Structure formats: C-alpha cells, structure tokens
C-alpha cells in the first residue's frame, strides 16, 4: 500500500477568475490555471486523504491512469501534496557567508534645502549644516562593491541625501571614476537618483541625461496636496518650483523614463487624483505610491481607515491599469507594475528586499547601513567602507529576519512576496527591524489577490502587454 497523500495547505492558494480556477503556488509566487485533472486531484485530496493508487482507481473513468500518476508526481514535486517524505526546502537556519552586493547607496549630503514635515531621515540637516560625503569615502564604497562581488556583470550606484543635487560636484566626480573603473573591467554601471527637483537646471538635466541616470522625482500630487508637507526650510510650499523644474526635465530628458514618487500621509488618500495629475497632466512615465503607516512623527501616519482607503484607491487605479493593458496601453502605475513583475517572474523573496544582502547604504562617514532609511538611526551599522562588512553581525541580523518561527509568516500565502514587510517600517513601528509588519497583513493579502486577478486577465486577454511593458521595464 502506498503512502497517504495530503494537501500542503500553506503552499497553495486558490482564486476564481470568471469561470477559471487559478492556483497561486506560494513557494514560487507562480500562478497556474487549473486543468480538469489537477482540479479533480486537489478536490479529492482535500475531501479525504488517499493513496496514489486509490486516486488513480477513483479517476480511472475520467482520466488516463498514467496521466493521473504524472499529475500526482508533479503536485508532490511542487510541494502542494505531501506523500510523507521530508520536505525539500528550508528547515535549517541559513548562514550568510557572503553578501553579493550589486548596489551601493551613497548618502552624499545630510543637508536638504527642503523641510518636508514627514521626512524619516534621522540625519537630516539644514543646508548650511549639511555633512557632505568626501570623494575618498565614495571611492572606497565603489571598491567595496567590487571586492564583495567581483563577478557581477552590472552594478548600481544610487545617490541619496538630504537632497543629493546639493553635492553635485561629488556626484560628477564619482560618475567619472565609475565610468572609467567599470569600463576597464568590462562591466556596466547604472546611476540612480531620487531628487526633489528644486536644484535642476538645464545644464544639470543635460548632464544627467548624458550619463543615463534613472531618475525619480519626489512630488506628492497637485498643489493643494503637495504643499501640505513638502515645504522649504522657511515654511513655503514648493509645488510651483517642483512642477516647473519637472516639466523642464521631462521635456529635455530622453535617455530613460522618469518616475514620480508619492508619499501618502495622514489626510492624503486620493490615489487616483494624484496619479491623474502626475501621469496625464505633468507627463511622468510612472507614478509610485508609498503610504506612511510607521513614520517617526506619528501625526503623519495614515490611520487604519485611511490605509484601507488608500488600498481601495489603488485597486480602483489597478482596474484602470487592467483596462488599459487589455488595450495595449501602459498607464504607469508603479505599484501594479511591480506586483505583476513579481508574479510573472515567479519571485521567491525570503527577505523583503535586497537591503543588507545585495545593497548597503553608506553614510557621510563611510559607515555601512542596512539601507538609506537607516542612516543616522540607532540601528547599529555593519562595518565601514575602509574595513569592510562586519559579516557575523550582518549575517545574524538577516538570519533573524529569515526565521519565521512563531511569526505567522511561515504559513501566510503572501510570505514570498511580502517576506515580513519593510525593515524600516518594522523598526519605526515596533522598535525592531526584524519584526514583521503585522499592521496591514490583511490589506496586503487582499492586494495580492487583486494582483493575481489582474495578472491572469492580462495573460488571458493580451499577454503581449507583458513583453511590451513589463519585461523592458525590468531590464532597464
């Protein structure tokens, strides 16, 4: 008698899209349309634990016996059905012996010419007090990247602040060094920057364009929304300046698409209105939304009701995204883009992002931070660019986050898309960067279910959209 088969419930999640049963394979974040044989097997095993022989015999009048046996083997291999053998994946604790860095974030100046009320940067200074990174520190950061990951074909250098353009001389020096250094090694380097746009001039725009910077502009929407929080040091709204500079940038910039990054805070939930202004009126290629639920200044955190309202707005915009995708149009909704990308590529994220593993942030002193959000915080740093990574400490931190014991994450259906949520959100809300972000689990699960529906409808109605708009975005 063979082994009794049981469903591995925490590895599968089913949804129905119109008349089609869809199976979300949780371990790989992959999506399948169930065929009649697989449907029949799952339904029978769900009702009663049976042996393979009993299943084959019970389905003999509907399906070929060899096909049933093959389908059972496939379900066992996917760890959707348990046949009593030990699970293949991840029981043992992971030991991090190397850190395959591909990205370094340079915090080039703690000074900023704005005083945005919700800013999370704990090392932020007024312009006159800004602490600027020296070239030696930036150069050592690049060399650290190459030491840690000498075999990568492509690297990213991200410029951050404060306002990074307030240290443009350093940025130009670093770019010149990188282009020569990486070219000599036969490798590629990409430059990325998020800026408030206020310091953009024609010459600066043209220089950024010549070096193919990936640019994101921090702008929160129409004037009435933007000027609530994005203020000068003197307390004046910045919308008119940012709009004027952004329009100039968008008219002159041709090397890469330019995106808008929107911060949603207490009192600001109008997702569709903001997107319409930034995409249709100003002409940004993409618009991405970052809801604040765990900011250091609690008065700016979205309430539970507002977070739900934001997700409702994102779903409404997601339906417009779907409608456009079925017509072959891209409406540049970054959050939906990313979710579709993760599903299409079958991402399995054991950690929430590349922070600490593929990416580290360097502060003006050369200390290695988990990511750019932690510079100036009380979270310990993990070495410095001169002496290298403190491997044991960083490995221990990542192992703590990887350990899902007792968290509820181990059986959650979106565990490999969410992976416990943003480290900084956890740190700000719970005082522990390894703590899961429980406060919007249900909303995230609903958002992923919605994404599954959108993705399946695109694949059924216009799969060419993926190759036309998702794959090129990933490559860039």
C-alpha positions as CSV (number, residue, x, y, z in Angstrom):
1,X,0.0,0.0,0.0
2,X,1.4,3.4,-0.9
3,X,1.7,6.5,1.2
4,X,-1.4,8.5,2.1
5,X,-1.4,11.9,0.3
6,X,-2.4,15.1,2.0
7,X,-2.7,18.7,0.7
8,X,0.0,21.1,1.9
9,X,-2.5,23.8,2.6
10,X,0.0,26.6,3.3
11,X,1.7,26.2,-0.1
12,X,-1.4,26.8,-2.2
13,X,-4.0,29.5,-2.6
14,X,-7.0,29.2,-4.9
15,X,-8.9,32.0,-6.6
16,X,-11.6,32.0,-9.3
17,X,-11.3,34.5,-12.2
18,X,-14.6,34.3,-14.1
19,X,-15.0,30.6,-14.8
20,X,-11.4,29.6,-14.4
21,X,-9.9,28.2,-11.2
22,X,-6.5,29.7,-10.5
23,X,-3.8,28.3,-8.3
24,X,-1.2,30.6,-6.7
25,X,1.8,28.5,-6.0
26,X,3.0,30.2,-2.8
27,X,6.6,28.8,-2.6
28,X,7.5,30.3,-6.0
29,X,4.9,33.1,-6.3
30,X,3.8,31.5,-9.6
31,X,0.3,31.4,-11.0
32,X,-1.4,28.5,-12.8
33,X,-4.8,27.9,-14.4
34,X,-6.0,24.5,-13.1
35,X,-6.7,21.9,-15.7
36,X,-9.6,19.4,-15.1
37,X,-7.3,16.6,-13.9
38,X,-5.5,18.8,-11.3
39,X,-8.8,20.2,-10.1
40,X,-10.1,16.7,-9.6
41,X,-7.0,15.6,-7.7
42,X,-7.0,18.6,-5.4
43,X,-10.7,18.3,-4.7
44,X,-10.5,14.6,-3.8
45,X,-7.4,15.0,-1.6
46,X,-9.0,18.0,0.1
47,X,-12.1,15.9,1.0
48,X,-10.1,12.8,2.1
49,X,-6.5,11.7,2.4
50,X,-6.0,9.0,-0.2
51,X,-3.1,6.9,-1.6
52,X,-2.0,7.5,-5.2
53,X,-3.4,4.0,-6.1
54,X,-6.8,5.0,-4.7
55,X,-6.8,8.3,-6.6
56,X,-5.8,6.6,-9.9
57,X,-8.5,4.0,-9.4
58,X,-11.1,6.6,-8.5
59,X,-10.4,8.7,-11.5
60,X,-10.0,5.8,-14.0
61,X,-13.3,6.5,-15.8
62,X,-12.4,10.2,-16.4
63,X,-8.6,10.3,-16.9
64,X,-5.8,8.0,-18.2
65,X,-4.0,6.3,-15.3
66,X,-0.6,7.4,-16.4
67,X,-1.8,11.0,-16.6
68,X,-3.1,10.8,-13.1
69,X,0.1,9.3,-11.8
70,X,2.1,12.0,-13.6
71,X,0.0,14.8,-12.2
72,X,0.4,13.4,-8.6
73,X,4.2,13.4,-9.1
74,X,4.0,17.0,-10.3
75,X,1.9,18.0,-7.2
76,X,4.4,16.3,-4.9
77,X,7.4,17.9,-6.6
78,X,5.7,21.3,-6.2
79,X,5.2,20.6,-2.5
80,X,1.4,21.0,-3.0
81,X,0.8,17.4,-1.9
82,X,2.7,15.6,0.9
83,X,3.5,12.0,0.4
84,X,5.2,11.5,3.7
85,X,8.8,12.2,2.5
86,X,10.7,15.1,4.2
87,X,10.0,18.5,2.7
88,X,12.8,19.7,0.4
89,X,13.2,23.3,1.3
90,X,14.2,25.2,4.2
91,X,14.2,23.7,7.6
92,X,17.8,24.5,8.6
93,X,18.8,28.0,9.6
94,X,20.5,29.9,6.8
95,X,24.1,31.0,7.4
96,X,25.2,34.0,5.4
97,X,28.8,33.7,4.4
98,X,28.9,36.2,1.6
99,X,27.0,39.3,0.6
100,X,26.6,39.5,-3.2
101,X,26.4,43.3,-3.4
102,X,25.3,44.8,-6.6
103,X,24.1,48.2,-5.3
104,X,25.6,50.8,-3.1
105,X,23.6,53.9,-1.9
106,X,25.7,56.9,-1.3
107,X,24.3,59.4,1.2
108,X,26.2,62.3,-0.4
109,X,24.8,65.1,1.8
110,X,22.8,65.1,5.0
111,X,21.7,68.7,4.1
112,X,18.5,69.4,2.3
113,X,17.0,72.6,1.0
114,X,13.5,71.5,1.9
115,X,12.0,70.7,5.3
116,X,9.3,68.1,4.5
117,X,7.2,67.6,7.6
118,X,7.1,63.8,7.3
119,X,10.8,63.2,6.5
120,X,12.0,59.9,8.0
121,X,15.7,60.8,7.7
122,X,17.2,60.9,11.2
123,X,20.5,62.5,10.0
124,X,18.8,65.3,8.0
125,X,20.3,68.8,8.4
126,X,19.5,72.3,7.1
127,X,21.5,73.3,4.1
128,X,24.2,75.2,6.0
129,X,24.8,72.3,8.4
130,X,24.8,69.6,5.8
131,X,27.6,67.0,6.2
132,X,28.9,66.1,2.8
133,X,30.5,62.8,1.8
134,X,34.1,63.1,0.7
135,X,35.3,61.6,-2.6
136,X,37.6,59.2,-0.8
137,X,34.6,57.7,1.0
138,X,32.6,57.4,-2.2
139,X,35.6,55.8,-4.0
140,X,36.1,53.3,-1.2
141,X,32.3,52.4,-1.4
142,X,32.8,51.6,-5.1
143,X,35.8,49.5,-4.3
144,X,33.9,47.6,-1.6
145,X,31.2,46.8,-4.1
146,X,33.8,45.3,-6.5
147,X,35.6,43.4,-3.7
148,X,32.4,41.8,-2.5
149,X,31.0,40.9,-5.9
150,X,33.8,40.8,-8.5
151,X,32.0,38.5,-10.9
152,X,28.8,40.6,-11.4
153,X,28.3,42.0,-14.9
154,X,26.3,45.0,-13.8
155,X,26.2,47.3,-10.8
156,X,24.1,50.2,-9.4
157,X,25.3,53.4,-7.8
158,X,22.5,55.3,-6.1
159,X,22.9,58.9,-5.0
160,X,20.8,59.9,-2.0
161,X,20.5,62.7,0.7
162,X,19.2,65.1,2.0
163,X,19.0,66.4,-1.4
164,X,21.7,64.7,-3.5
165,X,22.0,67.5,-6.1
166,X,23.2,69.8,-3.3
167,X,26.5,67.9,-3.6
168,X,26.6,67.7,-7.4
169,X,30.4,68.2,-7.6
170,X,30.9,64.9,-5.8
171,X,28.3,63.2,-7.9
172,X,30.1,64.2,-11.1
173,X,33.5,63.1,-9.7
174,X,32.0,59.7,-8.7
175,X,30.4,59.2,-12.1
176,X,33.7,59.9,-13.9
177,X,35.5,57.5,-11.6
178,X,32.9,54.8,-12.0
179,X,32.6,55.0,-15.8
180,X,36.4,54.6,-16.1
181,X,36.7,51.9,-13.4
182,X,33.9,49.7,-14.6
183,X,34.7,50.1,-18.3
184,X,38.3,48.9,-17.6
185,X,36.8,45.7,-16.0
186,X,34.3,45.2,-18.9
187,X,31.4,45.8,-16.6
188,X,28.3,48.0,-16.7
189,X,27.3,50.6,-14.1
190,X,23.9,52.3,-13.7
191,X,23.3,55.5,-11.8
192,X,20.1,56.2,-9.9
193,X,18.9,59.3,-8.0
194,X,15.8,60.4,-6.2
195,X,15.6,64.2,-6.1
196,X,13.2,66.9,-5.0
197,X,13.9,68.6,-8.4
198,X,14.3,72.1,-7.0
199,X,18.0,72.3,-8.0
200,X,17.6,71.1,-11.5
201,X,19.0,73.4,-14.2
202,X,19.2,72.9,-18.0
203,X,22.9,72.1,-17.7
204,X,22.3,69.6,-14.9
205,X,19.5,67.9,-16.7
206,X,21.6,67.5,-19.8
207,X,24.5,66.1,-17.8
208,X,22.2,63.6,-16.1
209,X,20.7,62.6,-19.4
210,X,24.2,62.1,-20.9
211,X,25.0,59.6,-18.2
212,X,21.7,57.9,-18.3
213,X,20.6,58.4,-14.8
214,X,17.5,56.6,-13.6
215,X,15.6,59.5,-12.0
216,X,12.7,59.6,-9.6
217,X,11.1,63.0,-8.6
218,X,9.6,63.3,-5.1
219,X,6.3,65.1,-5.7
220,X,3.1,64.4,-3.9
221,X,0.5,65.5,-6.4
222,X,-1.4,68.7,-7.3
223,X,-0.5,71.9,-5.5
224,X,-3.0,71.6,-2.6
225,X,-1.7,68.2,-1.7
226,X,2.0,68.7,-2.4
227,X,2.2,71.9,-0.4
228,X,0.7,70.4,2.7
229,X,4.0,68.8,3.6
230,X,6.8,69.5,1.1
231,X,8.0,72.8,2.3
232,X,11.1,75.0,2.2
233,X,13.1,75.5,5.3
234,X,11.3,78.8,5.7
235,X,7.9,77.0,5.5
236,X,6.8,77.9,2.0
237,X,5.1,75.4,-0.4
238,X,7.3,74.1,-3.2
239,X,4.8,72.8,-5.7
240,X,5.2,75.7,-8.3
241,X,9.0,75.3,-8.3
242,X,8.9,71.5,-8.5
243,X,6.3,71.5,-11.2
244,X,8.2,74.0,-13.3
245,X,11.5,72.1,-12.9
246,X,9.8,68.7,-13.5
247,X,8.2,69.9,-16.7
248,X,11.6,71.2,-17.9
249,X,13.2,67.8,-17.0
250,X,10.5,65.8,-18.8
251,X,10.8,68.0,-22.0
252,X,14.6,67.6,-22.2
253,X,15.3,64.1,-20.8
254,X,15.4,61.3,-23.3
255,X,17.7,58.5,-22.0
256,X,15.3,56.8,-19.6
257,X,11.7,57.2,-18.4
258,X,11.3,59.5,-15.4
259,X,9.1,58.4,-12.5
260,X,7.3,60.2,-9.7
261,X,7.5,59.1,-6.1
262,X,4.4,60.0,-4.0
263,X,4.3,59.9,-0.2
264,X,0.8,59.4,1.3
265,X,0.4,60.7,4.8
266,X,-2.5,61.4,7.2
267,X,-5.2,63.3,5.3
268,X,-3.9,62.3,1.8
269,X,-5.5,59.3,0.3
270,X,-6.6,60.5,-3.2
271,X,-4.6,57.9,-5.2
272,X,-6.5,58.3,-8.5
273,X,-6.5,62.1,-8.4
274,X,-2.8,62.2,-7.7
275,X,-2.0,59.7,-10.4
276,X,-4.1,61.6,-13.0
277,X,-2.3,64.8,-12.2
278,X,1.2,63.3,-12.4
279,X,0.7,60.9,-15.3
280,X,-1.8,62.7,-17.5
281,X,-1.1,66.4,-16.7
282,X,2.6,66.5,-16.0
283,X,3.6,63.5,-18.1
284,X,5.7,61.3,-15.7
285,X,6.3,57.8,-17.1
286,X,5.4,56.1,-13.9
287,X,3.8,57.0,-10.5
288,X,4.5,55.0,-7.4
289,X,2.8,55.4,-4.0
290,X,4.4,55.0,-0.6
291,X,1.8,55.0,2.2
292,X,3.2,56.2,5.6
293,X,2.0,53.9,8.4
294,X,5.0,53.9,10.7
295,X,6.7,57.3,10.4
296,X,8.8,58.7,13.3
297,X,6.3,61.5,13.7
298,X,3.0,59.7,14.4
299,X,0.8,62.6,13.4
300,X,1.7,61.9,9.8
301,X,0.9,58.2,9.8
302,X,-2.2,57.1,7.9
303,X,-5.0,55.9,10.2
304,X,-6.2,52.3,9.8
305,X,-9.3,53.7,8.0
306,X,-7.1,55.8,5.7
307,X,-4.8,52.8,4.9
308,X,-7.9,50.9,3.8
309,X,-9.0,53.8,1.7
310,X,-5.6,54.0,0.1
311,X,-5.7,50.3,-0.8
312,X,-9.2,50.8,-2.2
313,X,-7.9,53.7,-4.4
314,X,-5.0,51.5,-5.6
315,X,-7.4,48.8,-6.6
316,X,-9.6,51.3,-8.5
317,X,-6.5,52.5,-10.3
318,X,-5.5,48.9,-10.8
319,X,-8.7,48.3,-12.6
320,X,-7.9,51.2,-14.9
321,X,-4.4,49.7,-15.4
322,X,-6.0,46.4,-16.4
323,X,-8.4,48.1,-18.8
324,X,-5.5,49.9,-20.4
325,X,-3.3,46.8,-20.5
326,X,-6.0,44.9,-22.4
327,X,-5.9,47.7,-25.0
328,X,-2.1,47.6,-25.1
329,X,-1.6,50.8,-23.2
330,X,0.5,51.4,-20.1
331,X,-0.7,53.9,-17.6
332,X,2.5,53.8,-15.5
333,X,1.1,52.6,-12.1
334,X,4.4,51.5,-10.5
335,X,2.9,49.5,-7.6
336,X,0.9,47.4,-10.0
337,X,3.8,47.1,-12.3
338,X,6.0,45.7,-9.5
339,X,3.4,43.2,-8.4
340,X,2.8,41.9,-11.9
341,X,6.5,41.6,-12.4
342,X,7.0,39.5,-9.3
343,X,4.2,37.2,-10.4
344,X,5.4,36.9,-14.0
345,X,8.9,36.1,-13.0
346,X,7.9,33.8,-10.1
347,X,9.9,35.7,-7.5
348,X,10.5,33.9,-4.2
349,X,11.6,36.5,-1.7
350,X,12.9,35.0,1.5
351,X,13.8,38.6,2.6
352,X,11.7,41.7,2.0
353,X,14.2,43.4,-0.2
354,X,17.9,43.4,-1.1
355,X,18.9,45.6,1.9
356,X,21.9,44.1,3.7
357,X,22.4,41.4,1.1
358,X,22.6,42.9,-2.4
359,X,22.5,46.5,-1.2
360,X,24.1,48.6,1.5
361,X,23.9,52.3,2.2
362,X,26.9,54.4,3.0
363,X,26.6,57.4,5.2
364,X,28.8,60.5,5.0
365,X,31.3,58.9,7.5
366,X,31.6,55.7,5.4
367,X,29.6,53.6,7.8
368,X,27.6,50.7,6.3
369,X,23.9,50.9,7.0
370,X,21.2,48.4,6.2
371,X,19.6,50.8,3.8
372,X,19.3,54.6,3.1
373,X,16.4,54.8,5.6
374,X,18.6,53.9,8.5
375,X,21.4,56.4,8.1
376,X,21.5,58.4,11.4
377,X,19.3,55.9,13.2
378,X,20.1,54.0,16.3
379,X,20.2,50.7,14.4
380,X,23.9,49.6,14.6
381,X,25.9,49.8,11.4
382,X,27.5,46.8,9.8
383,X,31.1,47.9,9.2
384,X,32.5,50.6,7.1
385,X,33.9,51.1,3.6
386,X,37.5,51.0,4.7
387,X,37.5,47.9,6.8
388,X,34.6,46.1,5.1
389,X,31.4,44.4,6.2
390,X,31.0,43.1,9.7
391,X,29.9,39.7,8.3
392,X,28.9,38.0,11.5
393,X,26.7,40.8,12.8
394,X,25.0,41.4,9.4
395,X,24.5,37.6,8.9
396,X,22.9,37.3,12.3
397,X,20.5,40.2,11.6
398,X,19.4,38.7,8.2
399,X,19.1,35.2,9.8
400,X,16.8,36.7,12.5
401,X,14.5,38.1,9.8
402,X,14.7,34.9,7.8
403,X,13.5,32.9,10.8
404,X,9.7,32.8,10.5
405,X,9.2,30.6,13.6
406,X,6.3,31.8,15.7
407,X,5.6,34.9,13.4
408,X,2.7,33.5,11.4
409,X,4.7,34.4,8.3
410,X,5.7,30.7,7.7
411,X,2.1,29.8,6.6
412,X,1.0,33.1,5.1
413,X,0.0,32.9,1.5
414,X,2.0,36.0,0.5
415,X,5.1,35.1,2.5
416,X,7.3,35.1,-0.5
417,X,6.1,38.4,-1.9
418,X,5.9,40.3,1.4
419,X,8.6,38.4,3.4
420,X,7.5,40.2,6.6
421,X,7.5,43.7,5.2
422,X,9.9,46.7,5.1
423,X,12.7,46.7,7.7
424,X,12.3,50.4,8.4
425,X,8.5,50.1,8.9
426,X,9.2,47.4,11.5
427,X,11.9,49.5,13.1
428,X,9.7,52.6,13.3
429,X,6.6,50.9,14.5
430,X,7.9,48.1,16.7
431,X,11.5,49.3,17.5
432,X,12.8,46.0,15.9
433,X,13.8,45.8,12.3
434,X,13.3,42.0,12.3
435,X,9.7,42.2,13.4
436,X,7.0,41.5,10.8
437,X,4.8,44.4,9.8
438,X,1.6,42.9,11.1
439,X,-0.5,46.1,10.9
440,X,-1.5,45.7,7.3
441,X,-1.3,42.0,6.6
442,X,-4.9,41.6,5.6
443,X,-4.8,44.5,3.3
444,X,-1.6,43.2,1.6
445,X,-3.2,39.8,1.2
446,X,-6.2,41.4,-0.5
447,X,-3.9,43.5,-2.7
448,X,-2.0,40.4,-3.8
449,X,-5.3,38.6,-4.6
450,X,-6.3,41.6,-6.6
451,X,-2.9,41.4,-8.4
452,X,-3.4,37.8,-9.2
453,X,-6.8,38.6,-10.9
454,X,-5.3,41.5,-12.9
455,X,-2.3,39.4,-14.0
456,X,-4.5,36.4,-15.0
457,X,-6.8,38.7,-17.0
458,X,-3.8,40.3,-18.8
459,X,-2.3,36.9,-19.6
460,X,-5.7,35.7,-21.0
461,X,-6.6,38.9,-22.8
462,X,-3.4,40.5,-24.0
463,X,-0.2,38.6,-23.0
464,X,1.8,40.8,-25.4
465,X,1.5,43.6,-22.8
466,X,3.9,41.8,-20.5
467,X,6.7,41.6,-23.2
468,X,6.0,45.2,-24.3
469,X,5.8,46.9,-20.9
470,X,6.8,44.7,-18.0
471,X,9.9,43.0,-19.3
472,X,11.6,46.1,-20.8
473,X,11.0,48.0,-17.5
474,X,12.7,45.2,-15.6
475,X,15.7,45.2,-18.0
476,X,16.1,49.0,-17.6
